[in-house]
Amino acid sequence: MPKEEQMTKSELPGVPAGGLRRVGQIRGTNDLIFHAGQDGMAVALELLSTHTPGAPVVDDHHEFIGFISEVDVLRALEAGKDLSKLIAEDIMVRDRIAVTAETTIEAAVKIME
C-alpha cells in the first residue's frame, strides 16, 4: 500500500489536526482574477496556460461581479462567438453562489450539489 494511502486524514500534509471543517481552512493555490473588460481570448488563454478551471470576475472597484469557468468559455465557442470580440463580462456567469470562510465543508458540498 502506498504511504499516502496509509496516512489518516489528519496526517496528510496541509490538513489540520481533526481534519478540515470549514472552507476557510482550505488554502487556495490560485490568485487568478479577471476584470470585467478583459479580452475574452486573453481570459481563455490564461485559464488554459495556468491550468485553472475558473476564476472570479471583478469590476473597476474590485468588487466580485461574476465567475468564468472553462465551461463558460466552451459555451461561448459552441454558440459560434469569437472570443477576441468578447470581454470577460460577456462570458461570465453572474448567478454563482458564494460561501464564506466560516461555511462548513458539509454545507459547501450541499450548495454545490
Gaussian input, Z-matrix of N, CA and C with variables (Angstrom, degrees):
# hf/3-21g

backbone

0 1
 N
 C     1     B1
 C     2     B2     1     A1
 N     3     B3     2     A2     1     D1
 C     4     B4     3     A3     2     D2
 C     5     B5     4     A4     3     D3
 N     6     B6     5     A5     4     D4
 C     7     B7     6     A6     5     D5
 C     8     B8     7     A7     6     D6
 N     9     B9     8     A8     7     D7
 C    10    B10     9     A9     8     D8
 C    11    B11    10    A10     9     D9
 N    12    B12    11    A11    10    D10
 C    13    B13    12    A12    11    D11
 C    14    B14    13    A13    12    D12
 N    15    B15    14    A14    13    D13
 C    16    B16    15    A15    14    D14
 C    17    B17    16    A16    15    D15
 N    18    B18    17    A17    16    D16
 C    19    B19    18    A18    17    D17
 C    20    B20    19    A19    18    D18
 N    21    B21    20    A20    19    D19
 C    22    B22    21    A21    20    D20
 C    23    B23    22    A22    21    D21
 N    24    B24    23    A23    22    D22
 C    25    B25    24    A24    23    D23
 C    26    B26    25    A25    24    D24
 N    27    B27    26    A26    25    D25
 C    28    B28    27    A27    26    D26
 C    29    B29    28    A28    27    D27
 N    30    B30    29    A29    28    D28
 C    31    B31    30    A30    29    D29
 C    32    B32    31    A31    30    D30
 N    33    B33    32    A32    31    D31
 C    34    B34    33    A33    32    D32
 C    35    B35    34    A34    33    D33
 N    36    B36    35    A35    34    D34
 C    37    B37    36    A36    35    D35
 C    38    B38    37    A37    36    D36
 N    39    B39    38    A38    37    D37
 C    40    B40    39    A39    38    D38
 C    41    B41    40    A40    39    D39
 N    42    B42    41    A41    40    D40
 C    43    B43    42    A42    41    D41
 C    44    B44    43    A43    42    D42
 N    45    B45    44    A44    43    D43
 C    46    B46    45    A45    44    D44
 C    47    B47    46    A46    45    D45
 N    48    B48    47    A47    46    D46
 C    49    B49    48    A48    47    D47
 C    50    B50    49    A49    48    D48
 N    51    B51    50    A50    49    D49
 C    52    B52    51    A51    50    D50
 C    53    B53    52    A52    51    D51
 N    54    B54    53    A53    52    D52
 C    55    B55    54    A54    53    D53
 C    56    B56    55    A55    54    D54
 N    57    B57    56    A56    55    D55
 C    58    B58    57    A57    56    D56
 C    59    B59    58    A58    57    D57
 N    60    B60    59    A59    58    D58
 C    61    B61    60    A60    59    D59
 C    62    B62    61    A61    60    D60
 N    63    B63    62    A62    61    D61
 C    64    B64    63    A63    62    D62
 C    65    B65    64    A64    63    D63
 N    66    B66    65    A65    64    D64
 C    67    B67    66    A66    65    D65
 C    68    B68    67    A67    66    D66
 N    69    B69    68    A68    67    D67
 C    70    B70    69    A69    68    D68
 C    71    B71    70    A70    69    D69
 N    72    B72    71    A71    70    D70
 C    73    B73    72    A72    71    D71
 C    74    B74    73    A73    72    D72
 N    75    B75    74    A74    73    D73
 C    76    B76    75    A75    74    D74
 C    77    B77    76    A76    75    D75
 N    78    B78    77    A77    76    D76
 C    79    B79    78    A78    77    D77
 C    80    B80    79    A79    78    D78
 N    81    B81    80    A80    79    D79
 C    82    B82    81    A81    80    D80
 C    83    B83    82    A82    81    D81
 N    84    B84    83    A83    82    D82
 C    85    B85    84    A84    83    D83
 C    86    B86    85    A85    84    D84
 N    87    B87    86    A86    85    D85
 C    88    B88    87    A87    86    D86
 C    89    B89    88    A88    87    D87
 N    90    B90    89    A89    88    D88
 C    91    B91    90    A90    89    D89
 C    92    B92    91    A91    90    D90
 N    93    B93    92    A92    91    D91
 C    94    B94    93    A93    92    D92
 C    95    B95    94    A94    93    D93
 N    96    B96    95    A95    94    D94
 C    97    B97    96    A96    95    D95
 C    98    B98    97    A97    96    D96
 N    99    B99    98    A98    97    D97
 C   100   B100    99    A99    98    D98
 C   101   B101   100   A100    99    D99
 N   102   B102   101   A101   100   D100
 C   103   B103   102   A102   101   D101
 C   104   B104   103   A103   102   D102
 N   105   B105   104   A104   103   D103
 C   106   B106   105   A105   104   D104
 C   107   B107   106   A106   105   D105
 N   108   B108   107   A107   106   D106
 C   109   B109   108   A108   107   D107
 C   110   B110   109   A109   108   D108
 N   111   B111   110   A110   109   D109
 C   112   B112   111   A111   110   D110
 C   113   B113   112   A112   111   D111
 N   114   B114   113   A113   112   D112
 C   115   B115   114   A114   113   D113
 C   116   B116   115   A115   114   D114
 N   117   B117   116   A116   115   D115
 C   118   B118   117   A117   116   D116
 C   119   B119   118   A118   117   D117
 N   120   B120   119   A119   118   D118
 C   121   B121   120   A120   119   D119
 C   122   B122   121   A121   120   D120
 N   123   B123   122   A122   121   D121
 C   124   B124   123   A123   122   D122
 C   125   B125   124   A124   123   D123
 N   126   B126   125   A125   124   D124
 C   127   B127   126   A126   125   D125
 C   128   B128   127   A127   126   D126
 N   129   B129   128   A128   127   D127
 C   130   B130   129   A129   128   D128
 C   131   B131   130   A130   129   D129
 N   132   B132   131   A131   130   D130
 C   133   B133   132   A132   131   D131
 C   134   B134   133   A133   132   D132
 N   135   B135   134   A134   133   D133
 C   136   B136   135   A135   134   D134
 C   137   B137   136   A136   135   D135
 N   138   B138   137   A137   136   D136
 C   139   B139   138   A138   137   D137
 C   140   B140   139   A139   138   D138
 N   141   B141   140   A140   139   D139
 C   142   B142   141   A141   140   D140
 C   143   B143   142   A142   141   D141
 N   144   B144   143   A143   142   D142
 C   145   B145   144   A144   143   D143
 C   146   B146   145   A145   144   D144
 N   147   B147   146   A146   145   D145
 C   148   B148   147   A147   146   D146
 C   149   B149   148   A148   147   D147
 N   150   B150   149   A149   148   D148
 C   151   B151   150   A150   149   D149
 C   152   B152   151   A151   150   D150
 N   153   B153   152   A152   151   D151
 C   154   B154   153   A153   152   D152
 C   155   B155   154   A154   153   D153
 N   156   B156   155   A155   154   D154
 C   157   B157   156   A156   155   D155
 C   158   B158   157   A157   156   D156
 N   159   B159   158   A158   157   D157
 C   160   B160   159   A159   158   D158
 C   161   B161   160   A160   159   D159
 N   162   B162   161   A161   160   D160
 C   163   B163   162   A162   161   D161
 C   164   B164   163   A163   162   D162
 N   165   B165   164   A164   163   D163
 C   166   B166   165   A165   164   D164
 C   167   B167   166   A166   165   D165
 N   168   B168   167   A167   166   D166
 C   169   B169   168   A168   167   D167
 C   170   B170   169   A169   168   D168
 N   171   B171   170   A170   169   D169
 C   172   B172   171   A171   170   D170
 C   173   B173   172   A172   171   D171
 N   174   B174   173   A173   172   D172
 C   175   B175   174   A174   173   D173
 C   176   B176   175   A175   174   D174
 N   177   B177   176   A176   175   D175
 C   178   B178   177   A177   176   D176
 C   179   B179   178   A178   177   D177
 N   180   B180   179   A179   178   D178
 C   181   B181   180   A180   179   D179
 C   182   B182   181   A181   180   D180
 N   183   B183   182   A182   181   D181
 C   184   B184   183   A183   182   D182
 C   185   B185   184   A184   183   D183
 N   186   B186   185   A185   184   D184
 C   187   B187   186   A186   185   D185
 C   188   B188   187   A187   186   D186
 N   189   B189   188   A188   187   D187
 C   190   B190   189   A189   188   D188
 C   191   B191   190   A190   189   D189
 N   192   B192   191   A191   190   D190
 C   193   B193   192   A192   191   D191
 C   194   B194   193   A193   192   D192
 N   195   B195   194   A194   193   D193
 C   196   B196   195   A195   194   D194
 C   197   B197   196   A196   195   D195
 N   198   B198   197   A197   196   D196
 C   199   B199   198   A198   197   D197
 C   200   B200   199   A199   198   D198
 N   201   B201   200   A200   199   D199
 C   202   B202   201   A201   200   D200
 C   203   B203   202   A202   201   D201
 N   204   B204   203   A203   202   D202
 C   205   B205   204   A204   203   D203
 C   206   B206   205   A205   204   D204
 N   207   B207   206   A206   205   D205
 C   208   B208   207   A207   206   D206
 C   209   B209   208   A208   207   D207
 N   210   B210   209   A209   208   D208
 C   211   B211   210   A210   209   D209
 C   212   B212   211   A211   210   D210
 N   213   B213   212   A212   211   D211
 C   214   B214   213   A213   212   D212
 C   215   B215   214   A214   213   D213
 N   216   B216   215   A215   214   D214
 C   217   B217   216   A216   215   D215
 C   218   B218   217   A217   216   D216
 N   219   B219   218   A218   217   D217
 C   220   B220   219   A219   218   D218
 C   221   B221   220   A220   219   D219
 N   222   B222   221   A221   220   D220
 C   223   B223   222   A222   221   D221
 C   224   B224   223   A223   222   D222
 N   225   B225   224   A224   223   D223
 C   226   B226   225   A225   224   D224
 C   227   B227   226   A226   225   D225
 N   228   B228   227   A227   226   D226
 C   229   B229   228   A228   227   D227
 C   230   B230   229   A229   228   D228
 N   231   B231   230   A230   229   D229
 C   232   B232   231   A231   230   D230
 C   233   B233   232   A232   231   D231
 N   234   B234   233   A233   232   D232
 C   235   B235   234   A234   233   D233
 C   236   B236   235   A235   234   D234
 N   237   B237   236   A236   235   D235
 C   238   B238   237   A237   236   D236
 C   239   B239   238   A238   237   D237
 N   240   B240   239   A239   238   D238
 C   241   B241   240   A240   239   D239
 C   242   B242   241   A241   240   D240
 N   243   B243   242   A242   241   D241
 C   244   B244   243   A243   242   D242
 C   245   B245   244   A244   243   D243
 N   246   B246   245   A245   244   D244
 C   247   B247   246   A246   245   D245
 C   248   B248   247   A247   246   D246
 N   249   B249   248   A248   247   D247
 C   250   B250   249   A249   248   D248
 C   251   B251   250   A250   249   D249
 N   252   B252   251   A251   250   D250
 C   253   B253   252   A252   251   D251
 C   254   B254   253   A253   252   D252
 N   255   B255   254   A254   253   D253
 C   256   B256   255   A255   254   D254
 C   257   B257   256   A256   255   D255
 N   258   B258   257   A257   256   D256
 C   259   B259   258   A258   257   D257
 C   260   B260   259   A259   258   D258
 N   261   B261   260   A260   259   D259
 C   262   B262   261   A261   260   D260
 C   263   B263   262   A262   261   D261
 N   264   B264   263   A263   262   D262
 C   265   B265   264   A264   263   D263
 C   266   B266   265   A265   264   D264
 N   267   B267   266   A266   265   D265
 C   268   B268   267   A267   266   D266
 C   269   B269   268   A268   267   D267
 N   270   B270   269   A269   268   D268
 C   271   B271   270   A270   269   D269
 C   272   B272   271   A271   270   D270
 N   273   B273   272   A272   271   D271
 C   274   B274   273   A273   272   D272
 C   275   B275   274   A274   273   D273
 N   276   B276   275   A275   274   D274
 C   277   B277   276   A276   275   D275
 C   278   B278   277   A277   276   D276
 N   279   B279   278   A278   277   D277
 C   280   B280   279   A279   278   D278
 C   281   B281   280   A280   279   D279
 N   282   B282   281   A281   280   D280
 C   283   B283   282   A282   281   D281
 C   284   B284   283   A283   282   D282
 N   285   B285   284   A284   283   D283
 C   286   B286   285   A285   284   D284
 C   287   B287   286   A286   285   D285
 N   288   B288   287   A287   286   D286
 C   289   B289   288   A288   287   D287
 C   290   B290   289   A289   288   D288
 N   291   B291   290   A290   289   D289
 C   292   B292   291   A291   290   D290
 C   293   B293   292   A292   291   D291
 N   294   B294   293   A293   292   D292
 C   295   B295   294   A294   293   D293
 C   296   B296   295   A295   294   D294
 N   297   B297   296   A296   295   D295
 C   298   B298   297   A297   296   D296
 C   299   B299   298   A298   297   D297
 N   300   B300   299   A299   298   D298
 C   301   B301   300   A300   299   D299
 C   302   B302   301   A301   300   D300
 N   303   B303   302   A302   301   D301
 C   304   B304   303   A303   302   D302
 C   305   B305   304   A304   303   D303
 N   306   B306   305   A305   304   D304
 C   307   B307   306   A306   305   D305
 C   308   B308   307   A307   306   D306
 N   309   B309   308   A308   307   D307
 C   310   B310   309   A309   308   D308
 C   311   B311   310   A310   309   D309
 N   312   B312   311   A311   310   D310
 C   313   B313   312   A312   311   D311
 C   314   B314   313   A313   312   D312
 N   315   B315   314   A314   313   D313
 C   316   B316   315   A315   314   D314
 C   317   B317   316   A316   315   D315
 N   318   B318   317   A317   316   D316
 C   319   B319   318   A318   317   D317
 C   320   B320   319   A319   318   D318
 N   321   B321   320   A320   319   D319
 C   322   B322   321   A321   320   D320
 C   323   B323   322   A322   321   D321
 N   324   B324   323   A323   322   D322
 C   325   B325   324   A324   323   D323
 C   326   B326   325   A325   324   D324
 N   327   B327   326   A326   325   D325
 C   328   B328   327   A327   326   D326
 C   329   B329   328   A328   327   D327
 N   330   B330   329   A329   328   D328
 C   331   B331   330   A330   329   D329
 C   332   B332   331   A331   330   D330
 N   333   B333   332   A332   331   D331
 C   334   B334   333   A333   332   D332
 C   335   B335   334   A334   333   D333
 N   336   B336   335   A335   334   D334
 C   337   B337   336   A336   335   D335
 C   338   B338   337   A337   336   D336

   B1=1.4604
   B2=1.5317
   B3=1.3594
   B4=1.4625
   B5=1.5259
   B6=1.3366
   B7=1.4641
   B8=1.5241
   B9=1.3546
   B10=1.4656
   B11=1.5230
   B12=1.3471
   B13=1.4673
   B14=1.5179
   B15=1.3396
   B16=1.4535
   B17=1.5248
   B18=1.3161
   B19=1.4670
   B20=1.5203
   B21=1.3161
   B22=1.4536
   B23=1.5187
   B24=1.3207
   B25=1.4634
   B26=1.5256
   B27=1.3177
   B28=1.4606
   B29=1.5262
   B30=1.3402
   B31=1.4547
   B32=1.5231
   B33=1.3184
   B34=1.4553
   B35=1.5200
   B36=1.3314
   B37=1.4685
   B38=1.5258
   B39=1.3248
   B40=1.4562
   B41=1.5142
   B42=1.3328
   B43=1.4649
   B44=1.5236
   B45=1.3418
   B46=1.4632
   B47=1.5243
   B48=1.3307
   B49=1.4591
   B50=1.5208
   B51=1.2967
   B52=1.4600
   B53=1.5176
   B54=1.3157
   B55=1.4661
   B56=1.5211
   B57=1.3007
   B58=1.4661
   B59=1.5230
   B60=1.3143
   B61=1.4613
   B62=1.5279
   B63=1.3247
   B64=1.4646
   B65=1.5260
   B66=1.3260
   B67=1.4610
   B68=1.5277
   B69=1.3172
   B70=1.4560
   B71=1.5212
   B72=1.3275
   B73=1.4593
   B74=1.5316
   B75=1.3104
   B76=1.4613
   B77=1.5166
   B78=1.2917
   B79=1.4600
   B80=1.5138
   B81=1.3012
   B82=1.4515
   B83=1.5163
   B84=1.3115
   B85=1.4614
   B86=1.5192
   B87=1.3186
   B88=1.4559
   B89=1.5256
   B90=1.3145
   B91=1.4614
   B92=1.5189
   B93=1.3161
   B94=1.4590
   B95=1.5270
   B96=1.3270
   B97=1.4659
   B98=1.5208
   B99=1.3308
   B100=1.4586
   B101=1.5218
   B102=1.3246
   B103=1.4601
   B104=1.5244
   B105=1.3128
   B106=1.4687
   B107=1.5209
   B108=1.3101
   B109=1.4577
   B110=1.5148
   B111=1.3277
   B112=1.4675
   B113=1.5237
   B114=1.3285
   B115=1.4594
   B116=1.5318
   B117=1.3264
   B118=1.4586
   B119=1.5143
   B120=1.3172
   B121=1.4623
   B122=1.5248
   B123=1.3318
   B124=1.4662
   B125=1.5250
   B126=1.3310
   B127=1.4690
   B128=1.5258
   B129=1.3306
   B130=1.4656
   B131=1.5259
   B132=1.3178
   B133=1.4633
   B134=1.5225
   B135=1.3200
   B136=1.4666
   B137=1.5244
   B138=1.3327
   B139=1.4617
   B140=1.5272
   B141=1.3224
   B142=1.4674
   B143=1.5225
   B144=1.3073
   B145=1.4646
   B146=1.5253
   B147=1.3230
   B148=1.4684
   B149=1.5256
   B150=1.3391
   B151=1.4738
   B152=1.5274
   B153=1.3258
   B154=1.4579
   B155=1.5230
   B156=1.3346
   B157=1.4631
   B158=1.5263
   B159=1.3201
   B160=1.4565
   B161=1.5135
   B162=1.3353
   B163=1.4647
   B164=1.5237
   B165=1.3334
   B166=1.4623
   B167=1.5261
   B168=1.3277
   B169=1.4667
   B170=1.5227
   B171=1.3364
   B172=1.4607
   B173=1.5248
   B174=1.3344
   B175=1.4683
   B176=1.5297
   B177=1.3228
   B178=1.4675
   B179=1.5276
   B180=1.3319
   B181=1.4640
   B182=1.5298
   B183=1.3287
   B184=1.4657
   B185=1.5280
   B186=1.3362
   B187=1.4627
   B188=1.5255
   B189=1.3247
   B190=1.4621
   B191=1.5268
   B192=1.3338
   B193=1.4698
   B194=1.5267
   B195=1.3230
   B196=1.4550
   B197=1.5160
   B198=1.3268
   B199=1.4627
   B200=1.5198
   B201=1.3232
   B202=1.4665
   B203=1.5200
   B204=1.3265
   B205=1.4584
   B206=1.5234
   B207=1.3238
   B208=1.4623
   B209=1.5264
   B210=1.3216
   B211=1.4689
   B212=1.5246
   B213=1.3209
   B214=1.4671
   B215=1.5263
   B216=1.3350
   B217=1.4668
   B218=1.5280
   B219=1.3312
   B220=1.4673
   B221=1.5281
   B222=1.3256
   B223=1.4758
   B224=1.5251
   B225=1.3284
   B226=1.4679
   B227=1.5246
   B228=1.3240
   B229=1.4668
   B230=1.5247
   B231=1.3358
   B232=1.4656
   B233=1.5302
   B234=1.3236
   B235=1.4666
   B236=1.5304
   B237=1.3369
   B238=1.4572
   B239=1.5123
   B240=1.3205
   B241=1.4664
   B242=1.5305
   B243=1.3159
   B244=1.4608
   B245=1.5265
   B246=1.3248
   B247=1.4657
   B248=1.5214
   B249=1.3188
   B250=1.4658
   B251=1.5273
   B252=1.3413
   B253=1.4676
   B254=1.5295
   B255=1.3244
   B256=1.4620
   B257=1.5237
   B258=1.3187
   B259=1.4621
   B260=1.5265
   B261=1.3124
   B262=1.4626
   B263=1.5226
   B264=1.3115
   B265=1.4650
   B266=1.5278
   B267=1.3408
   B268=1.4623
   B269=1.5240
   B270=1.3152
   B271=1.4645
   B272=1.5225
   B273=1.3146
   B274=1.4675
   B275=1.5239
   B276=1.3181
   B277=1.4570
   B278=1.5192
   B279=1.3175
   B280=1.4730
   B281=1.5224
   B282=1.2990
   B283=1.4681
   B284=1.5281
   B285=1.2925
   B286=1.4613
   B287=1.5211
   B288=1.3105
   B289=1.4582
   B290=1.5207
   B291=1.3020
   B292=1.4605
   B293=1.5218
   B294=1.3080
   B295=1.4556
   B296=1.5232
   B297=1.3160
   B298=1.4660
   B299=1.5248
   B300=1.3088
   B301=1.4647
   B302=1.5240
   B303=1.3286
   B304=1.4644
   B305=1.5286
   B306=1.3231
   B307=1.4635
   B308=1.5230
   B309=1.3314
   B310=1.4645
   B311=1.5250
   B312=1.3196
   B313=1.4640
   B314=1.5286
   B315=1.3236
   B316=1.4635
   B317=1.5314
   B318=1.3276
   B319=1.4679
   B320=1.5250
   B321=1.3310
   B322=1.4661
   B323=1.5237
   B324=1.3195
   B325=1.4694
   B326=1.5223
   B327=1.3189
   B328=1.4725
   B329=1.5236
   B330=1.3251
   B331=1.4643
   B332=1.5204
   B333=1.3312
   B334=1.4628
   B335=1.5236
   B336=1.3192
   B337=1.4738
   B338=1.4936
   A1=108.53
   A2=118.46
   A3=120.70
   A4=111.13
   A5=114.86
   A6=120.52
   A7=112.09
   A8=117.28
   A9=120.70
   A10=111.55
   A11=117.53
   A12=120.77
   A13=111.14
   A14=117.53
   A15=121.19
   A16=112.11
   A17=117.27
   A18=120.94
   A19=110.60
   A20=115.52
   A21=119.29
   A22=107.82
   A23=117.03
   A24=120.79
   A25=112.11
   A26=117.47
   A27=119.83
   A28=112.43
   A29=118.28
   A30=121.02
   A31=112.37
   A32=118.12
   A33=120.47
   A34=110.15
   A35=117.28
   A36=119.99
   A37=111.72
   A38=116.68
   A39=121.44
   A40=115.25
   A41=117.90
   A42=120.86
   A43=108.34
   A44=117.75
   A45=119.92
   A46=111.85
   A47=116.03
   A48=120.71
   A49=108.67
   A50=117.38
   A51=121.29
   A52=112.74
   A53=117.08
   A54=120.66
   A55=112.93
   A56=114.37
   A57=121.02
   A58=109.37
   A59=116.65
   A60=120.61
   A61=112.45
   A62=117.65
   A63=121.83
   A64=109.81
   A65=114.59
   A66=121.25
   A67=111.02
   A68=117.36
   A69=121.67
   A70=114.39
   A71=117.44
   A72=120.61
   A73=111.90
   A74=117.03
   A75=120.81
   A76=108.12
   A77=115.76
   A78=119.89
   A79=110.08
   A80=116.28
   A81=120.93
   A82=111.62
   A83=115.73
   A84=120.17
   A85=110.99
   A86=116.35
   A87=120.55
   A88=109.98
   A89=115.88
   A90=120.85
   A91=111.90
   A92=117.01
   A93=121.78
   A94=110.91
   A95=116.04
   A96=123.23
   A97=107.20
   A98=116.23
   A99=120.63
   A100=109.36
   A101=115.62
   A102=121.69
   A103=108.39
   A104=116.86
   A105=122.51
   A106=113.11
   A107=118.46
   A108=121.91
   A109=115.05
   A110=116.45
   A111=120.41
   A112=111.34
   A113=116.14
   A114=123.37
   A115=111.30
   A116=116.57
   A117=122.25
   A118=114.02
   A119=117.52
   A120=120.77
   A121=110.36
   A122=116.85
   A123=120.89
   A124=110.57
   A125=116.70
   A126=121.44
   A127=109.40
   A128=116.61
   A129=121.07
   A130=111.04
   A131=116.93
   A132=120.80
   A133=111.80
   A134=116.57
   A135=119.60
   A136=111.22
   A137=117.41
   A138=119.99
   A139=110.23
   A140=116.52
   A141=120.68
   A142=112.36
   A143=117.12
   A144=120.32
   A145=113.15
   A146=117.29
   A147=120.55
   A148=112.46
   A149=116.32
   A150=121.58
   A151=110.46
   A152=115.23
   A153=122.02
   A154=108.89
   A155=118.59
   A156=120.56
   A157=114.65
   A158=118.05
   A159=120.34
   A160=110.99
   A161=115.23
   A162=119.97
   A163=109.88
   A164=116.68
   A165=120.49
   A166=112.01
   A167=114.86
   A168=122.42
   A169=106.49
   A170=116.41
   A171=121.20
   A172=110.50
   A173=115.19
   A174=120.32
   A175=109.72
   A176=116.38
   A177=121.09
   A178=113.28
   A179=116.83
   A180=121.83
   A181=111.05
   A182=116.27
   A183=124.22
   A184=112.61
   A185=115.84
   A186=121.56
   A187=108.59
   A188=116.61
   A189=122.35
   A190=109.86
   A191=116.84
   A192=120.09
   A193=112.55
   A194=117.53
   A195=119.54
   A196=111.87
   A197=114.82
   A198=121.35
   A199=108.34
   A200=116.72
   A201=121.55
   A202=108.12
   A203=115.59
   A204=120.66
   A205=109.37
   A206=115.70
   A207=120.63
   A208=110.13
   A209=115.95
   A210=120.92
   A211=110.51
   A212=118.08
   A213=121.06
   A214=110.79
   A215=116.46
   A216=120.72
   A217=109.80
   A218=116.45
   A219=120.25
   A220=111.75
   A221=116.74
   A222=119.83
   A223=111.09
   A224=116.63
   A225=120.32
   A226=110.00
   A227=117.08
   A228=120.97
   A229=111.22
   A230=116.18
   A231=121.03
   A232=110.94
   A233=116.41
   A234=121.42
   A235=111.55
   A236=116.35
   A237=120.30
   A238=114.64
   A239=117.10
   A240=120.30
   A241=110.74
   A242=115.76
   A243=123.58
   A244=107.85
   A245=116.90
   A246=120.80
   A247=112.90
   A248=117.46
   A249=119.78
   A250=112.18
   A251=116.77
   A252=120.79
   A253=111.85
   A254=116.19
   A255=121.58
   A256=109.69
   A257=115.16
   A258=121.04
   A259=107.80
   A260=116.17
   A261=121.17
   A262=111.87
   A263=116.68
   A264=121.06
   A265=111.87
   A266=117.56
   A267=121.42
   A268=112.03
   A269=116.98
   A270=122.22
   A271=112.14
   A272=116.75
   A273=121.57
   A274=113.11
   A275=113.70
   A276=122.38
   A277=106.44
   A278=116.06
   A279=120.45
   A280=113.69
   A281=118.02
   A282=120.29
   A283=113.84
   A284=118.08
   A285=121.04
   A286=109.12
   A287=115.25
   A288=120.88
   A289=107.41
   A290=116.57
   A291=120.89
   A292=110.27
   A293=115.27
   A294=121.60
   A295=107.44
   A296=115.92
   A297=120.48
   A298=109.41
   A299=115.60
   A300=121.06
   A301=111.08
   A302=117.09
   A303=121.38
   A304=113.75
   A305=118.07
   A306=121.24
   A307=108.87
   A308=116.35
   A309=118.69
   A310=109.62
   A311=115.59
   A312=120.72
   A313=108.86
   A314=116.83
   A315=121.50
   A316=111.19
   A317=116.95
   A318=120.76
   A319=110.88
   A320=117.52
   A321=121.07
   A322=110.96
   A323=116.64
   A324=120.66
   A325=109.98
   A326=117.73
   A327=120.89
   A328=111.16
   A329=117.25
   A330=121.24
   A331=110.34
   A332=116.73
   A333=121.19
   A334=113.74
   A335=118.43
   A336=121.10
   A337=113.02
   D1=131.28
   D2=178.55
   D3=-61.12
   D4=148.79
   D5=-177.48
   D6=-54.12
   D7=-40.73
   D8=-178.21
   D9=-61.13
   D10=-37.57
   D11=179.92
   D12=-69.39
   D13=-25.57
   D14=-178.82
   D15=-79.24
   D16=-20.58
   D17=-178.39
   D18=-73.40
   D19=146.27
   D20=172.39
   D21=-82.96
   D22=167.74
   D23=-179.04
   D24=-56.66
   D25=-40.51
   D26=-176.73
   D27=-74.38
   D28=-13.79
   D29=178.69
   D30=-92.51
   D31=-11.46
   D32=-179.30
   D33=-67.77
   D34=142.77
   D35=179.99
   D36=-56.03
   D37=133.72
   D38=177.25
   D39=84.77
   D40=-4.50
   D41=-179.55
   D42=-99.68
   D43=122.44
   D44=-179.08
   D45=-68.61
   D46=157.70
   D47=176.17
   D48=-54.45
   D49=134.56
   D50=-178.30
   D51=89.89
   D52=-4.88
   D53=177.42
   D54=84.64
   D55=174.52
   D56=178.84
   D57=-81.06
   D58=130.24
   D59=-179.25
   D60=-120.88
   D61=-29.69
   D62=-176.62
   D63=-128.67
   D64=152.04
   D65=-179.43
   D66=-56.15
   D67=-37.26
   D68=-178.37
   D69=-63.05
   D70=-15.85
   D71=178.38
   D72=-81.25
   D73=-13.87
   D74=-179.48
   D75=-85.25
   D76=125.46
   D77=-179.13
   D78=-90.23
   D79=120.60
   D80=178.40
   D81=-70.74
   D82=147.97
   D83=178.90
   D84=-114.90
   D85=6.94
   D86=-175.27
   D87=-130.07
   D88=126.12
   D89=178.03
   D90=-109.03
   D91=16.49
   D92=-176.15
   D93=-67.54
   D94=129.32
   D95=176.83
   D96=-138.74
   D97=136.84
   D98=176.61
   D99=-106.20
   D100=151.50
   D101=176.50
   D102=-101.51
   D103=146.11
   D104=-173.67
   D105=-50.65
   D106=-39.31
   D107=-176.74
   D108=-90.86
   D109=6.54
   D110=-177.77
   D111=-67.31
   D112=139.78
   D113=-179.13
   D114=-56.27
   D115=132.48
   D116=-178.10
   D117=-59.69
   D118=-39.81
   D119=178.52
   D120=-65.98
   D121=-39.69
   D122=178.04
   D123=-63.03
   D124=-37.96
   D125=177.35
   D126=-61.12
   D127=-50.34
   D128=-178.85
   D129=-59.87
   D130=-44.98
   D131=-179.39
   D132=-64.55
   D133=-37.86
   D134=179.47
   D135=-68.53
   D136=-40.73
   D137=176.16
   D138=-59.93
   D139=-46.06
   D140=-179.26
   D141=-66.00
   D142=-47.23
   D143=-174.26
   D144=-70.50
   D145=-24.53
   D146=179.28
   D147=-98.84
   D148=0.08
   D149=-178.41
   D150=54.92
   D151=41.38
   D152=-177.90
   D153=-107.80
   D154=126.76
   D155=-177.60
   D156=-73.41
   D157=-17.19
   D158=-179.78
   D159=177.91
   D160=167.41
   D161=-179.13
   D162=-158.62
   D163=156.55
   D164=178.44
   D165=-71.49
   D166=156.99
   D167=175.17
   D168=-116.29
   D169=133.93
   D170=-179.76
   D171=-120.88
   D172=157.93
   D173=177.61
   D174=-89.59
   D175=-170.20
   D176=-178.37
   D177=-64.66
   D178=-18.28
   D179=179.05
   D180=-98.33
   D181=9.97
   D182=-179.11
   D183=63.84
   D184=27.44
   D185=175.89
   D186=-90.93
   D187=139.50
   D188=178.53
   D189=-63.41
   D190=127.14
   D191=178.07
   D192=-126.17
   D193=-8.85
   D194=-179.69
   D195=175.84
   D196=-171.16
   D197=-177.26
   D198=-145.39
   D199=139.46
   D200=175.72
   D201=-117.89
   D202=126.60
   D203=174.94
   D204=-113.88
   D205=168.91
   D206=175.22
   D207=-55.66
   D208=-38.35
   D209=-179.15
   D210=-64.18
   D211=-38.22
   D212=178.34
   D213=-63.02
   D214=-40.12
   D215=177.41
   D216=-64.93
   D217=-44.48
   D218=179.00
   D219=-62.45
   D220=-37.96
   D221=177.97
   D222=-62.91
   D223=-40.01
   D224=178.03
   D225=-63.43
   D226=-43.11
   D227=178.43
   D228=-64.83
   D229=-42.55
   D230=179.53
   D231=-61.33
   D232=-32.63
   D233=179.65
   D234=-79.32
   D235=2.50
   D236=177.53
   D237=81.70
   D238=16.38
   D239=-178.34
   D240=-83.60
   D241=147.74
   D242=178.00
   D243=-92.93
   D244=111.03
   D245=-176.08
   D246=-58.31
   D247=-29.56
   D248=-179.13
   D249=-72.55
   D250=-10.94
   D251=177.80
   D252=-105.72
   D253=4.18
   D254=179.63
   D255=-111.02
   D256=160.47
   D257=171.31
   D258=-117.73
   D259=167.56
   D260=-177.41
   D261=-51.88
   D262=-40.99
   D263=-178.32
   D264=-61.73
   D265=-29.05
   D266=178.35
   D267=-73.11
   D268=-27.92
   D269=-173.87
   D270=-96.19
   D271=-31.94
   D272=-172.01
   D273=-64.16
   D274=161.65
   D275=173.76
   D276=-107.60
   D277=132.35
   D278=-177.03
   D279=-91.18
   D280=-22.10
   D281=-171.58
   D282=-95.20
   D283=38.59
   D284=176.48
   D285=-74.84
   D286=146.30
   D287=176.98
   D288=-97.20
   D289=127.22
   D290=-178.61
   D291=-104.74
   D292=153.21
   D293=174.47
   D294=-119.11
   D295=164.68
   D296=178.29
   D297=-105.52
   D298=173.40
   D299=178.05
   D300=-62.01
   D301=-25.78
   D302=-178.13
   D303=-87.45
   D304=-8.05
   D305=178.30
   D306=-63.86
   D307=134.43
   D308=178.27
   D309=-71.68
   D310=154.98
   D311=177.31
   D312=-58.87
   D313=-42.59
   D314=-179.86
   D315=-58.85
   D316=-45.52
   D317=179.69
   D318=-65.75
   D319=-39.55
   D320=179.54
   D321=-62.98
   D322=-40.69
   D323=178.34
   D324=-62.74
   D325=-43.33
   D326=179.78
   D327=-63.88
   D328=-37.60
   D329=178.66
   D330=-64.62
   D331=-38.93
   D332=-177.12
   D333=-77.43
   D334=-15.56
   D335=-177.98
   D336=-71.85

